[in-house]
Amino acid sequence: MSYHELSIVVDGRGDDPNHRSHWSFLLSTPGARFGNLFHVQVIDPDHLIYQFERQSDHLIQSHGEGRLLVARIGAWRYRQAEDIISREPAPRNGKDGCQEWILSCVISLEVEEIVPEGTAAWIEPLVGLPSTQLAERVGKRWIPADA
């Protein structure tokens, strides 16, 4: 059966709690050089208002600290996963950011049984961690940017 990998791309070390790492989703086929990136960008830093963005044919190793493999998704569920991620509202409440948005997406993906049960509970304690700690916690699921 063919499948796609759903990963969280981590940009920036995130050592300062006031300047956390930026998280994005990456949907790609195993071993591919390019994938589709889904993320929210801050459009009003004073009020923490974000906007959703999708980038097709994103070079996977183009930047960032690395990525965390979240799940393998059957090719037949790819469009459904893409739709769920695209429909998740961008944060506009003045406190949540890209990492909370990723967690909300994972919850929605779990409800629709696209990712395994317990995935959101596994991701939640990773929110706010610096990239080095995140890499240590997830072990073999971490793929460094230079890999």
C-alpha angles and dihedrals in degrees: 000000000000120000145175128230121236110207137171110231113212117208118189130014094262094210092145113068088215091055107039126180117278113244125204134171120243123196112192143143116257112277094008121143093212135043143158116277122206122187147134122248125204110248097172112032093182092059098026095239117163137195128208119244134181123198117195121207093016114179102245099212095038098111146338138072094280141281140271118226106228103175148329112248123201111247090240090061096047096098091047091052091047091050094049092050092046093051096050106110116246114242114271102156099098096246112054124078141180095300093055089047090054090051091050089051091050090052090052092046090050093050089054090047094241092125123035122273110269095032093116091049088052094048098043098075089050092064110110097014120132112250093252092056091043091053091050093049096050096043114180092014089069116096112191117224092244094053 
